[in-house]
Amino acid sequence: MTLRLIEPGKPNQNTYIESFNGRFRDECLNKHWFLTLAHAQVIIEAWRREYNENRPKKALGGLTPAAYAQQLASKAGTVVP
């Protein structure tokens, strides 16, 4: 496996991660003053969970991941934890 980095000054070569980095910086890092490493871990984990689990996603038709999973389970007739 080889590591390929984007060219300096070319953030458009990886727009998804650049978009995430900007959102993470604006919504989490710029809003909190971390007192210790443990404090930073707690705040960042809470933000990560909210970002991944509670926000509506365009790719899921505007549903949260939990709502989408529930919708799929009801269509299939089985409940998946």
mmCIF file of the N, C-alpha and C atoms, coordinates in Angstrom:
data_MODEL
# 
_entry.id   MODEL 
# 
loop_
_atom_site.group_PDB 
_atom_site.id 
_atom_site.type_symbol 
_atom_site.label_atom_id 
_atom_site.label_alt_id 
_atom_site.label_comp_id 
_atom_site.label_asym_id 
_atom_site.label_entity_id 
_atom_site.label_seq_id 
_atom_site.pdbx_PDB_ins_code 
_atom_site.Cartn_x 
_atom_site.Cartn_y 
_atom_site.Cartn_z 
_atom_site.occupancy 
_atom_site.B_iso_or_equiv 
_atom_site.pdbx_formal_charge 
_atom_site.auth_seq_id 
_atom_site.auth_comp_id 
_atom_site.auth_asym_id 
_atom_site.auth_atom_id 
_atom_site.pdbx_PDB_model_num 
ATOM 1   N N  . MET A 1 1  ? 0.844   -1.162 0.000  1.00 0.00 ? 1  MET A N  1 
ATOM 2   C CA . MET A 1 1  ? 0.000   0.000  0.000  1.00 0.00 ? 1  MET A CA 1 
ATOM 3   C C  . MET A 1 1  ? 0.891   1.226  0.000  1.00 0.00 ? 1  MET A C  1 
ATOM 4   N N  . THR A 1 2  ? 0.522   2.204  -0.806 1.00 0.00 ? 2  THR A N  1 
ATOM 5   C CA . THR A 1 2  ? 1.286   3.448  -0.841 1.00 0.00 ? 2  THR A CA 1 
ATOM 6   C C  . THR A 1 2  ? 0.394   4.589  -0.391 1.00 0.00 ? 2  THR A C  1 
ATOM 7   N N  . LEU A 1 3  ? 0.991   5.540  0.271  1.00 0.00 ? 3  LEU A N  1 
ATOM 8   C CA . LEU A 1 3  ? 0.293   6.714  0.752  1.00 0.00 ? 3  LEU A CA 1 
ATOM 9   C C  . LEU A 1 3  ? 0.395   7.805  -0.303 1.00 0.00 ? 3  LEU A C  1 
ATOM 10  N N  . ARG A 1 4  ? -0.743  8.332  -0.715 1.00 0.00 ? 4  ARG A N  1 
ATOM 11  C CA . ARG A 1 4  ? -0.758  9.413  -1.698 1.00 0.00 ? 4  ARG A CA 1 
ATOM 12  C C  . ARG A 1 4  ? -1.383  10.642 -1.056 1.00 0.00 ? 4  ARG A C  1 
ATOM 13  N N  . LEU A 1 5  ? -0.620  11.694 -0.971 1.00 0.00 ? 5  LEU A N  1 
ATOM 14  C CA . LEU A 1 5  ? -1.108  12.933 -0.383 1.00 0.00 ? 5  LEU A CA 1 
ATOM 15  C C  . LEU A 1 5  ? -1.595  13.861 -1.478 1.00 0.00 ? 5  LEU A C  1 
ATOM 16  N N  . ILE A 1 6  ? -2.509  14.755 -1.122 1.00 0.00 ? 6  ILE A N  1 
ATOM 17  C CA . ILE A 1 6  ? -2.937  15.735 -2.101 1.00 0.00 ? 6  ILE A CA 1 
ATOM 18  C C  . ILE A 1 6  ? -1.819  16.755 -2.254 1.00 0.00 ? 6  ILE A C  1 
ATOM 19  N N  . GLU A 1 7  ? -1.797  17.394 -3.396 1.00 0.00 ? 7  GLU A N  1 
ATOM 20  C CA . GLU A 1 7  ? -0.770  18.394 -3.659 1.00 0.00 ? 7  GLU A CA 1 
ATOM 21  C C  . GLU A 1 7  ? -0.999  19.606 -2.757 1.00 0.00 ? 7  GLU A C  1 
ATOM 22  N N  . PRO A 1 8  ? 0.073   20.242 -2.276 1.00 0.00 ? 8  PRO A N  1 
ATOM 23  C CA . PRO A 1 8  ? -0.080  21.446 -1.458 1.00 0.00 ? 8  PRO A CA 1 
ATOM 24  C C  . PRO A 1 8  ? -0.885  22.509 -2.219 1.00 0.00 ? 8  PRO A C  1 
ATOM 25  N N  . GLY A 1 9  ? -1.827  23.116 -1.535 1.00 0.00 ? 9  GLY A N  1 
ATOM 26  C CA . GLY A 1 9  ? -2.642  24.145 -2.147 1.00 0.00 ? 9  GLY A CA 1 
ATOM 27  C C  . GLY A 1 9  ? -3.745  23.624 -3.048 1.00 0.00 ? 9  GLY A C  1 
ATOM 28  N N  . LYS A 1 10 ? -4.020  22.315 -3.005 1.00 0.00 ? 10 LYS A N  1 
ATOM 29  C CA . LYS A 1 10 ? -5.052  21.718 -3.861 1.00 0.00 ? 10 LYS A CA 1 
ATOM 30  C C  . LYS A 1 10 ? -6.094  20.958 -3.021 1.00 0.00 ? 10 LYS A C  1 
ATOM 31  N N  . PRO A 1 11 ? -6.806  21.652 -2.137 1.00 0.00 ? 11 PRO A N  1 
ATOM 32  C CA . PRO A 1 11 ? -7.792  20.948 -1.305 1.00 0.00 ? 11 PRO A CA 1 
ATOM 33  C C  . PRO A 1 11 ? -8.946  20.371 -2.113 1.00 0.00 ? 11 PRO A C  1 
ATOM 34  N N  . ASN A 1 12 ? -9.141  20.854 -3.341 1.00 0.00 ? 12 ASN A N  1 
ATOM 35  C CA . ASN A 1 12 ? -10.230 20.327 -4.160 1.00 0.00 ? 12 ASN A CA 1 
ATOM 36  C C  . ASN A 1 12 ? -9.968  18.903 -4.627 1.00 0.00 ? 12 ASN A C  1 
ATOM 37  N N  . GLN A 1 13 ? -8.776  18.373 -4.372 1.00 0.00 ? 13 GLN A N  1 
ATOM 38  C CA . GLN A 1 13 ? -8.495  16.983 -4.737 1.00 0.00 ? 13 GLN A CA 1 
ATOM 39  C C  . GLN A 1 13 ? -9.145  16.010 -3.759 1.00 0.00 ? 13 GLN A C  1 
ATOM 40  N N  . ASN A 1 14 ? -9.569  16.496 -2.615 1.00 0.00 ? 14 ASN A N  1 
ATOM 41  C CA . ASN A 1 14 ? -10.269 15.655 -1.644 1.00 0.00 ? 14 ASN A CA 1 
ATOM 42  C C  . ASN A 1 14 ? -11.340 16.498 -0.957 1.00 0.00 ? 14 ASN A C  1 
ATOM 43  N N  . THR A 1 15 ? -12.376 16.819 -1.693 1.00 0.00 ? 15 THR A N  1 
ATOM 44  C CA . THR A 1 15 ? -13.387 17.746 -1.196 1.00 0.00 ? 15 THR A CA 1 
ATOM 45  C C  . THR A 1 15 ? -14.178 17.210 -0.013 1.00 0.00 ? 15 THR A C  1 
ATOM 46  N N  . TYR A 1 16 ? -14.391 15.896 0.062  1.00 0.00 ? 16 TYR A N  1 
ATOM 47  C CA . TYR A 1 16 ? -15.176 15.354 1.166  1.00 0.00 ? 16 TYR A CA 1 
ATOM 48  C C  . TYR A 1 16 ? -14.491 15.586 2.505  1.00 0.00 ? 16 TYR A C  1 
ATOM 49  N N  . ILE A 1 17 ? -13.219 15.280 2.588  1.00 0.00 ? 17 ILE A N  1 
ATOM 50  C CA . ILE A 1 17 ? -12.526 15.460 3.868  1.00 0.00 ? 17 ILE A CA 1 
ATOM 51  C C  . ILE A 1 17 ? -12.310 16.929 4.172  1.00 0.00 ? 17 ILE A C  1 
ATOM 52  N N  . GLU A 1 18 ? -12.113 17.744 3.156  1.00 0.00 ? 18 GLU A N  1 
ATOM 53  C CA . GLU A 1 18 ? -11.965 19.178 3.387  1.00 0.00 ? 18 GLU A CA 1 
ATOM 54  C C  . GLU A 1 18 ? -13.267 19.761 3.923  1.00 0.00 ? 18 GLU A C  1 
ATOM 55  N N  . SER A 1 19 ? -14.393 19.308 3.400  1.00 0.00 ? 19 SER A N  1 
ATOM 56  C CA . SER A 1 19 ? -15.689 19.761 3.890  1.00 0.00 ? 19 SER A CA 1 
ATOM 57  C C  . SER A 1 19 ? -15.886 19.333 5.343  1.00 0.00 ? 19 SER A C  1 
ATOM 58  N N  . PHE A 1 20 ? -15.556 18.079 5.640  1.00 0.00 ? 20 PHE A N  1 
ATOM 59  C CA . PHE A 1 20 ? -15.674 17.591 7.016  1.00 0.00 ? 20 PHE A CA 1 
ATOM 60  C C  . PHE A 1 20 ? -14.758 18.363 7.946  1.00 0.00 ? 20 PHE A C  1 
ATOM 61  N N  . ASN A 1 21 ? -13.506 18.581 7.533  1.00 0.00 ? 21 ASN A N  1 
ATOM 62  C CA . ASN A 1 21 ? -12.555 19.304 8.383  1.00 0.00 ? 21 ASN A CA 1 
ATOM 63  C C  . ASN A 1 21 ? -13.070 20.701 8.710  1.00 0.00 ? 21 ASN A C  1 
ATOM 64  N N  . GLY A 1 22 ? -13.628 21.390 7.721  1.00 0.00 ? 22 GLY A N  1 
ATOM 65  C CA . GLY A 1 22 ? -14.167 22.721 7.951  1.00 0.00 ? 22 GLY A CA 1 
ATOM 66  C C  . GLY A 1 22 ? -15.339 22.699 8.917  1.00 0.00 ? 22 GLY A C  1 
ATOM 67  N N  . ARG A 1 23 ? -16.232 21.738 8.741  1.00 0.00 ? 23 ARG A N  1 
ATOM 68  C CA . ARG A 1 23 ? -17.392 21.610 9.626  1.00 0.00 ? 23 ARG A CA 1 
ATOM 69  C C  . ARG A 1 23 ? -16.940 21.270 11.050 1.00 0.00 ? 23 ARG A C  1 
ATOM 70  N N  . PHE A 1 24 ? -16.001 20.352 11.190 1.00 0.00 ? 24 PHE A N  1 
ATOM 71  C CA . PHE A 1 24 ? -15.487 19.960 12.505 1.00 0.00 ? 24 PHE A CA 1 
ATOM 72  C C  . PHE A 1 24 ? -14.831 21.148 13.204 1.00 0.00 ? 24 PHE A C  1 
ATOM 73  N N  . ARG A 1 25 ? -14.048 21.898 12.455 1.00 0.00 ? 25 ARG A N  1 
ATOM 74  C CA . ARG A 1 25 ? -13.383 23.069 13.016 1.00 0.00 ? 25 ARG A CA 1 
ATOM 75  C C  . ARG A 1 25 ? -14.412 24.115 13.450 1.00 0.00 ? 25 ARG A C  1 
ATOM 76  N N  . ASP A 1 26 ? -15.390 24.420 12.583 1.00 0.00 ? 26 ASP A N  1 
ATOM 77  C CA . ASP A 1 26 ? -16.371 25.455 12.893 1.00 0.00 ? 26 ASP A CA 1 
ATOM 78  C C  . ASP A 1 26 ? -17.316 25.066 14.020 1.00 0.00 ? 26 ASP A C  1 
ATOM 79  N N  . GLU A 1 27 ? -17.767 23.820 14.018 1.00 0.00 ? 27 GLU A N  1 
ATOM 80  C CA . GLU A 1 27 ? -18.799 23.400 14.965 1.00 0.00 ? 27 GLU A CA 1 
ATOM 81  C C  . GLU A 1 27 ? -18.271 22.829 16.269 1.00 0.00 ? 27 GLU A C  1 
ATOM 82  N N  . CYS A 1 28 ? -17.031 22.427 16.299 1.00 0.00 ? 28 CYS A N  1 
ATOM 83  C CA . CYS A 1 28 ? -16.513 21.799 17.520 1.00 0.00 ? 28 CYS A CA 1 
ATOM 84  C C  . CYS A 1 28 ? -15.259 22.503 18.044 1.00 0.00 ? 28 CYS A C  1 
ATOM 85  N N  . LEU A 1 29 ? -14.221 22.508 17.246 1.00 0.00 ? 29 LEU A N  1 
ATOM 86  C CA . LEU A 1 29 ? -12.942 23.014 17.745 1.00 0.00 ? 29 LEU A CA 1 
ATOM 87  C C  . LEU A 1 29 ? -12.968 24.504 18.072 1.00 0.00 ? 29 LEU A C  1 
ATOM 88  N N  . ASN A 1 30 ? -13.646 25.303 17.259 1.00 0.00 ? 30 ASN A N  1 
ATOM 89  C CA . ASN A 1 30 ? -13.688 26.746 17.506 1.00 0.00 ? 30 ASN A CA 1 
ATOM 90  C C  . ASN A 1 30 ? -14.639 27.135 18.625 1.00 0.00 ? 30 ASN A C  1 
ATOM 91  N N  . LYS A 1 31 ? -15.522 26.242 19.031 1.00 0.00 ? 31 LYS A N  1 
ATOM 92  C CA . LYS A 1 31 ? -16.518 26.560 20.058 1.00 0.00 ? 31 LYS A CA 1 
ATOM 93  C C  . LYS A 1 31 ? -16.110 26.134 21.466 1.00 0.00 ? 31 LYS A C  1 
ATOM 94  N N  . HIS A 1 32 ? -15.066 25.352 21.580 1.00 0.00 ? 32 HIS A N  1 
ATOM 95  C CA . HIS A 1 32 ? -14.707 24.812 22.896 1.00 0.00 ? 32 HIS A CA 1 
ATOM 96  C C  . HIS A 1 32 ? -13.265 25.141 23.252 1.00 0.00 ? 32 HIS A C  1 
ATOM 97  N N  . TRP A 1 33 ? -13.057 25.321 24.544 1.00 0.00 ? 33 TRP A N  1 
ATOM 98  C CA . TRP A 1 33 ? -11.727 25.507 25.090 1.00 0.00 ? 33 TRP A CA 1 
ATOM 99  C C  . TRP A 1 33 ? -11.436 24.248 25.890 1.00 0.00 ? 33 TRP A C  1 
ATOM 100 N N  . PHE A 1 34 ? -10.511 23.444 25.406 1.00 0.00 ? 34 PHE A N  1 
ATOM 101 C CA . PHE A 1 34 ? -10.228 22.159 26.036 1.00 0.00 ? 34 PHE A CA 1 
ATOM 102 C C  . PHE A 1 34 ? -9.229  22.342 27.172 1.00 0.00 ? 34 PHE A C  1 
ATOM 103 N N  . LEU A 1 35 ? -9.610  21.875 28.353 1.00 0.00 ? 35 LEU A N  1 
ATOM 104 C CA . LEU A 1 35 ? -8.768  22.036 29.530 1.00 0.00 ? 35 LEU A CA 1 
ATOM 105 C C  . LEU A 1 35 ? -7.761  20.906 29.680 1.00 0.00 ? 35 LEU A C  1 
ATOM 106 N N  . THR A 1 36 ? -8.168  19.709 29.304 1.00 0.00 ? 36 THR A N  1 
ATOM 107 C CA . THR A 1 36 ? -7.282  18.546 29.390 1.00 0.00 ? 36 THR A CA 1 
ATOM 108 C C  . THR A 1 36 ? -7.537  17.673 28.166 1.00 0.00 ? 36 THR A C  1 
ATOM 109 N N  . LEU A 1 37 ? -6.689  16.697 27.969 1.00 0.00 ? 37 LEU A N  1 
ATOM 110 C CA . LEU A 1 37 ? -6.896  15.747 26.875 1.00 0.00 ? 37 LEU A CA 1 
ATOM 111 C C  . LEU A 1 37 ? -8.185  14.965 27.086 1.00 0.00 ? 37 LEU A C  1 
ATOM 112 N N  . ALA A 1 38 ? -8.453  14.558 28.305 1.00 0.00 ? 38 ALA A N  1 
ATOM 113 C CA . ALA A 1 38 ? -9.684  13.810 28.603 1.00 0.00 ? 38 ALA A CA 1 
ATOM 114 C C  . ALA A 1 38 ? -10.917 14.659 28.298 1.00 0.00 ? 38 ALA A C  1 
ATOM 115 N N  . HIS A 1 39 ? -10.868 15.937 28.644 1.00 0.00 ? 39 HIS A N  1 
ATOM 116 C CA . HIS A 1 39 ? -11.972 16.845 28.351 1.00 0.00 ? 39 HIS A CA 1 
ATOM 117 C C  . HIS A 1 39 ? -12.182 16.953 26.839 1.00 0.00 ? 39 HIS A C  1 
ATOM 118 N N  . ALA A 1 40 ? -11.115 17.076 26.093 1.00 0.00 ? 40 ALA A N  1 
ATOM 119 C CA . ALA A 1 40 ? -11.204 17.149 24.632 1.00 0.00 ? 40 ALA A CA 1 
ATOM 120 C C  . ALA A 1 40 ? -11.815 15.872 24.068 1.00 0.00 ? 40 ALA A C  1 
ATOM 121 N N  . GLN A 1 41 ? -11.422 14.732 24.590 1.00 0.00 ? 41 GLN A N  1 
ATOM 122 C CA . GLN A 1 41 ? -11.951 13.459 24.100 1.00 0.00 ? 41 GLN A CA 1 
ATOM 123 C C  . GLN A 1 41 ? -13.456 13.357 24.322 1.00 0.00 ? 41 GLN A C  1 
ATOM 124 N N  . VAL A 1 42 ? -13.938 13.809 25.476 1.00 0.00 ? 42 VAL A N  1 
ATOM 125 C CA . VAL A 1 42 ? -15.365 13.758 25.785 1.00 0.00 ? 42 VAL A CA 1 
ATOM 126 C C  . VAL A 1 42 ? -16.146 14.677 24.848 1.00 0.00 ? 42 VAL A C  1 
ATOM 127 N N  . ILE A 1 43 ? -15.681 15.903 24.658 1.00 0.00 ? 43 ILE A N  1 
ATOM 128 C CA . ILE A 1 43 ? -16.370 16.873 23.803 1.00 0.00 ? 43 ILE A CA 1 
ATOM 129 C C  . ILE A 1 43 ? -16.377 16.399 22.353 1.00 0.00 ? 43 ILE A C  1 
ATOM 130 N N  . ILE A 1 44 ? -15.241 15.933 21.869 1.00 0.00 ? 44 ILE A N  1 
ATOM 131 C CA . ILE A 1 44 ? -15.145 15.500 20.473 1.00 0.00 ? 44 ILE A CA 1 
ATOM 132 C C  . ILE A 1 44 ? -15.979 14.248 20.232 1.00 0.00 ? 44 ILE A C  1 
ATOM 133 N N  . GLU A 1 45 ? -16.011 13.334 21.177 1.00 0.00 ? 45 GLU A N  1 
ATOM 134 C CA . GLU A 1 45 ? -16.838 12.127 21.027 1.00 0.00 ? 45 GLU A CA 1 
ATOM 135 C C  . GLU A 1 45 ? -18.319 12.490 20.995 1.00 0.00 ? 45 GLU A C  1 
ATOM 136 N N  . ALA A 1 46 ? -18.735 13.429 21.829 1.00 0.00 ? 46 ALA A N  1 
ATOM 137 C CA . ALA A 1 46 ? -20.135 13.865 21.815 1.00 0.00 ? 46 ALA A CA 1 
ATOM 138 C C  . ALA A 1 46 ? -20.478 14.497 20.466 1.00 0.00 ? 46 ALA A C  1 
ATOM 139 N N  . TRP A 1 47 ? -19.579 15.318 19.944 1.00 0.00 ? 47 TRP A N  1 
ATOM 140 C CA . TRP A 1 47 ? -19.810 15.934 18.630 1.00 0.00 ? 47 TRP A CA 1 
ATOM 141 C C  . TRP A 1 47 ? -19.858 14.869 17.540 1.00 0.00 ? 47 TRP A C  1 
ATOM 142 N N  . ARG A 1 48 ? -18.953 13.906 17.588 1.00 0.00 ? 48 ARG A N  1 
ATOM 143 C CA . ARG A 1 48 ? -18.907 12.835 16.581 1.00 0.00 ? 48 ARG A CA 1 
ATOM 144 C C  . ARG A 1 48 ? -20.210 12.036 16.573 1.00 0.00 ? 48 ARG A C  1 
ATOM 145 N N  . ARG A 1 49 ? -20.710 11.700 17.750 1.00 0.00 ? 49 ARG A N  1 
ATOM 146 C CA . ARG A 1 49 ? -21.958 10.936 17.832 1.00 0.00 ? 49 ARG A CA 1 
ATOM 147 C C  . ARG A 1 49 ? -23.124 11.745 17.257 1.00 0.00 ? 49 ARG A C  1 
ATOM 148 N N  . GLU A 1 50 ? -23.186 13.021 17.609 1.00 0.00 ? 50 GLU A N  1 
ATOM 149 C CA . GLU A 1 50 ? -24.257 13.876 17.079 1.00 0.00 ? 50 GLU A CA 1 
ATOM 150 C C  . GLU A 1 50 ? -24.142 13.978 15.561 1.00 0.00 ? 50 GLU A C  1 
ATOM 151 N N  . TYR A 1 51 ? -22.938 14.164 15.061 1.00 0.00 ? 51 TYR A N  1 
ATOM 152 C CA . TYR A 1 51 ? -22.704 14.307 13.624 1.00 0.00 ? 51 TYR A CA 1 
ATOM 153 C C  . TYR A 1 51 ? -23.071 13.035 12.869 1.00 0.00 ? 51 TYR A C  1 
ATOM 154 N N  . ASN A 1 52 ? -22.706 11.883 13.394 1.00 0.00 ? 52 ASN A N  1 
ATOM 155 C CA . ASN A 1 52 ? -22.924 10.616 12.694 1.00 0.00 ? 52 ASN A CA 1 
ATOM 156 C C  . ASN A 1 52 ? -24.308 10.007 12.911 1.00 0.00 ? 52 ASN A C  1 
ATOM 157 N N  . GLU A 1 53 ? -24.920 10.267 14.050 1.00 0.00 ? 53 GLU A N  1 
ATOM 158 C CA . GLU A 1 53 ? -26.142 9.547  14.397 1.00 0.00 ? 53 GLU A CA 1 
ATOM 159 C C  . GLU A 1 53 ? -27.407 10.385 14.408 1.00 0.00 ? 53 GLU A C  1 
ATOM 160 N N  . ASN A 1 54 ? -27.308 11.669 14.679 1.00 0.00 ? 54 ASN A N  1 
ATOM 161 C CA . ASN A 1 54 ? -28.514 12.471 14.884 1.00 0.00 ? 54 ASN A CA 1 
ATOM 162 C C  . ASN A 1 54 ? -28.814 13.474 13.782 1.00 0.00 ? 54 ASN A C  1 
ATOM 163 N N  . ARG A 1 55 ? -27.915 13.665 12.860 1.00 0.00 ? 55 ARG A N  1 
ATOM 164 C CA . ARG A 1 55 ? -28.137 14.638 11.791 1.00 0.00 ? 55 ARG A CA 1 
ATOM 165 C C  . ARG A 1 55 ? -28.777 13.984 10.585 1.00 0.00 ? 55 ARG A C  1 
ATOM 166 N N  . PRO A 1 56 ? -29.720 14.680 9.965  1.00 0.00 ? 56 PRO A N  1 
ATOM 167 C CA . PRO A 1 56 ? -30.280 14.159 8.714  1.00 0.00 ? 56 PRO A CA 1 
ATOM 168 C C  . PRO A 1 56 ? -29.204 14.121 7.630  1.00 0.00 ? 56 PRO A C  1 
ATOM 169 N N  . LYS A 1 57 ? -29.236 13.098 6.807  1.00 0.00 ? 57 LYS A N  1 
ATOM 170 C CA . LYS A 1 57 ? -28.255 12.926 5.729  1.00 0.00 ? 57 LYS A CA 1 
ATOM 171 C C  . LYS A 1 57 ? -28.971 12.994 4.380  1.00 0.00 ? 57 LYS A C  1 
ATOM 172 N N  . LYS A 1 58 ? -28.422 13.767 3.463  1.00 0.00 ? 58 LYS A N  1 
ATOM 173 C CA . LYS A 1 58 ? -29.007 13.876 2.127  1.00 0.00 ? 58 LYS A CA 1 
ATOM 174 C C  . LYS A 1 58 ? -29.058 12.523 1.435  1.00 0.00 ? 58 LYS A C  1 
ATOM 175 N N  . ALA A 1 59 ? -28.010 11.744 1.596  1.00 0.00 ? 59 ALA A N  1 
ATOM 176 C CA . ALA A 1 59 ? -27.936 10.439 0.933  1.00 0.00 ? 59 ALA A CA 1 
ATOM 177 C C  . ALA A 1 59 ? -29.003 9.472  1.440  1.00 0.00 ? 59 ALA A C  1 
ATOM 178 N N  . LEU A 1 60 ? -29.562 9.754  2.612  1.00 0.00 ? 60 LEU A N  1 
ATOM 179 C CA . LEU A 1 60 ? -30.601 8.896  3.180  1.00 0.00 ? 60 LEU A CA 1 
ATOM 180 C C  . LEU A 1 60 ? -31.982 9.526  3.029  1.00 0.00 ? 60 LEU A C  1 
ATOM 181 N N  . GLY A 1 61 ? -32.098 10.441 2.095  1.00 0.00 ? 61 GLY A N  1 
ATOM 182 C CA . GLY A 1 61 ? -33.385 11.088 1.848  1.00 0.00 ? 61 GLY A CA 1 
ATOM 183 C C  . GLY A 1 61 ? -33.803 12.053 2.938  1.00 0.00 ? 61 GLY A C  1 
ATOM 184 N N  . GLY A 1 62 ? -32.835 12.660 3.605  1.00 0.00 ? 62 GLY A N  1 
ATOM 185 C CA . GLY A 1 62 ? -33.141 13.623 4.654  1.00 0.00 ? 62 GLY A CA 1 
ATOM 186 C C  . GLY A 1 62 ? -33.446 13.002 5.999  1.00 0.00 ? 62 GLY A C  1 
ATOM 187 N N  . LEU A 1 63 ? -33.240 11.701 6.129  1.00 0.00 ? 63 LEU A N  1 
ATOM 188 C CA . LEU A 1 63 ? -33.486 11.012 7.398  1.00 0.00 ? 63 LEU A CA 1 
ATOM 189 C C  . LEU A 1 63 ? -32.195 10.900 8.195  1.00 0.00 ? 63 LEU A C  1 
ATOM 190 N N  . THR A 1 64 ? -32.349 10.725 9.500  1.00 0.00 ? 64 THR A N  1 
ATOM 191 C CA . THR A 1 64 ? -31.188 10.400 10.322 1.00 0.00 ? 64 THR A CA 1 
ATOM 192 C C  . THR A 1 64 ? -30.859 8.932  10.082 1.00 0.00 ? 64 THR A C  1 
ATOM 193 N N  . PRO A 1 65 ? -29.639 8.509  10.367 1.00 0.00 ? 65 PRO A N  1 
ATOM 194 C CA . PRO A 1 65 ? -29.305 7.091  10.183 1.00 0.00 ? 65 PRO A CA 1 
ATOM 195 C C  . PRO A 1 65 ? -30.222 6.157  10.977 1.00 0.00 ? 65 PRO A C  1 
ATOM 196 N N  . ALA A 1 66 ? -30.593 6.549  12.200 1.00 0.00 ? 66 ALA A N  1 
ATOM 197 C CA . ALA A 1 66 ? -31.480 5.695  13.004 1.00 0.00 ? 66 ALA A CA 1 
ATOM 198 C C  . ALA A 1 66 ? -32.864 5.589  12.371 1.00 0.00 ? 66 ALA A C  1 
ATOM 199 N N  . ALA A 1 67 ? -33.398 6.712  11.887 1.00 0.00 ? 67 ALA A N  1 
ATOM 200 C CA . ALA A 1 67 ? -34.715 6.696  11.247 1.00 0.00 ? 67 ALA A CA 1 
ATOM 201 C C  . ALA A 1 67 ? -34.683 5.892  9.949  1.00 0.00 ? 67 ALA A C  1 
ATOM 202 N N  . TYR A 1 68 ? -33.601 6.007  9.211  1.00 0.00 ? 68 TYR A N  1 
ATOM 203 C CA . TYR A 1 68 ? -33.458 5.257  7.965  1.00 0.00 ? 68 TYR A CA 1 
ATOM 204 C C  . TYR A 1 68 ? -33.393 3.753  8.252  1.00 0.00 ? 68 TYR A C  1 
ATOM 205 N N  . ALA A 1 69 ? -32.627 3.368  9.272  1.00 0.00 ? 69 ALA A N  1 
ATOM 206 C CA . ALA A 1 69 ? -32.531 1.953  9.637  1.00 0.00 ? 69 ALA A CA 1 
ATOM 207 C C  . ALA A 1 69 ? -33.887 1.420  10.074 1.00 0.00 ? 69 ALA A C  1 
ATOM 208 N N  . GLN A 1 70 ? -34.647 2.226  10.821 1.00 0.00 ? 70 GLN A N  1 
ATOM 209 C CA . GLN A 1 70 ? -35.974 1.810  11.261 1.00 0.00 ? 70 GLN A CA 1 
ATOM 210 C C  . GLN A 1 70 ? -36.908 1.656  10.060 1.00 0.00 ? 70 GLN A C  1 
ATOM 211 N N  . GLN A 1 71 ? -36.812 2.570  9.111  1.00 0.00 ? 71 GLN A N  1 
ATOM 212 C CA . GLN A 1 71 ? -37.615 2.493  7.895  1.00 0.00 ? 71 GLN A CA 1 
ATOM 213 C C  . GLN A 1 71 ? -37.312 1.230  7.109  1.00 0.00 ? 71 GLN A C  1 
ATOM 214 N N  . LEU A 1 72 ? -36.027 0.916  6.966  1.00 0.00 ? 72 LEU A N  1 
ATOM 215 C CA . LEU A 1 72 ? -35.627 -0.304 6.253  1.00 0.00 ? 72 LEU A CA 1 
ATOM 216 C C  . LEU A 1 72 ? -36.116 -1.552 6.970  1.00 0.00 ? 72 LEU A C  1 
ATOM 217 N N  . ALA A 1 73 ? -35.997 -1.541 8.295  1.00 0.00 ? 73 ALA A N  1 
ATOM 218 C CA . ALA A 1 73 ? -36.434 -2.697 9.079  1.00 0.00 ? 73 ALA A CA 1 
ATOM 219 C C  . ALA A 1 73 ? -37.928 -2.913 8.946  1.00 0.00 ? 73 ALA A C  1 
ATOM 220 N N  . SER A 1 74 ? -38.703 -1.835 8.932  1.00 0.00 ? 74 SER A N  1 
ATOM 221 C CA . SER A 1 74 ? -40.159 -1.987 8.820  1.00 0.00 ? 74 SER A CA 1 
ATOM 222 C C  . SER A 1 74 ? -40.550 -2.480 7.434  1.00 0.00 ? 74 SER A C  1 
ATOM 223 N N  . LYS A 1 75 ? -39.802 -2.079 6.417  1.00 0.00 ? 75 LYS A N  1 
ATOM 224 C CA . LYS A 1 75 ? -40.082 -2.563 5.056  1.00 0.00 ? 75 LYS A CA 1 
ATOM 225 C C  . LYS A 1 75 ? -39.733 -4.041 4.927  1.00 0.00 ? 75 LYS A C  1 
ATOM 226 N N  . ALA A 1 76 ? -38.649 -4.453 5.583  1.00 0.00 ? 76 ALA A N  1 
ATOM 227 C CA . ALA A 1 76 ? -38.203 -5.845 5.488  1.00 0.00 ? 76 ALA A CA 1 
ATOM 228 C C  . ALA A 1 76 ? -39.009 -6.748 6.407  1.00 0.00 ? 76 ALA A C  1 
ATOM 229 N N  . GLY A 1 77 ? -39.676 -6.163 7.409  1.00 0.00 ? 77 GLY A N  1 
ATOM 230 C CA . GLY A 1 77 ? -40.468 -6.968 8.332  1.00 0.00 ? 77 GLY A CA 1 
ATOM 231 C C  . GLY A 1 77 ? -39.648 -7.573 9.456  1.00 0.00 ? 77 GLY A C  1 
ATOM 232 N N  . THR A 1 78 ? -38.384 -7.199 9.549  1.00 0.00 ? 78 THR A N  1 
ATOM 233 C CA . THR A 1 78 ? -37.534 -7.691 10.637 1.00 0.00 ? 78 THR A CA 1 
ATOM 234 C C  . THR A 1 78 ? -36.920 -6.499 11.338 1.00 0.00 ? 78 THR A C  1 
ATOM 235 N N  . VAL A 1 79 ? -36.636 -6.685 12.605 1.00 0.00 ? 79 VAL A N  1 
ATOM 236 C CA . VAL A 1 79 ? -36.017 -5.633 13.397 1.00 0.00 ? 79 VAL A CA 1 
ATOM 237 C C  . VAL A 1 79 ? -34.550 -5.980 13.575 1.00 0.00 ? 79 VAL A C  1 
ATOM 238 N N  . VAL A 1 80 ? -33.710 -5.045 13.189 1.00 0.00 ? 80 VAL A N  1 
ATOM 239 C CA . VAL A 1 80 ? -32.260 -5.220 13.317 1.00 0.00 ? 80 VAL A CA 1 
ATOM 240 C C  . VAL A 1 80 ? -31.766 -4.249 14.370 1.00 0.00 ? 80 VAL A C  1 
ATOM 241 N N  . PRO A 1 81 ? -31.035 -4.709 15.394 1.00 0.00 ? 81 PRO A N  1 
ATOM 242 C CA . PRO A 1 81 ? -30.567 -3.787 16.436 1.00 0.00 ? 81 PRO A CA 1 
ATOM 243 C C  . PRO A 1 81 ? -29.584 -2.774 15.912 1.00 0.00 ? 81 PRO A C  1 
# 
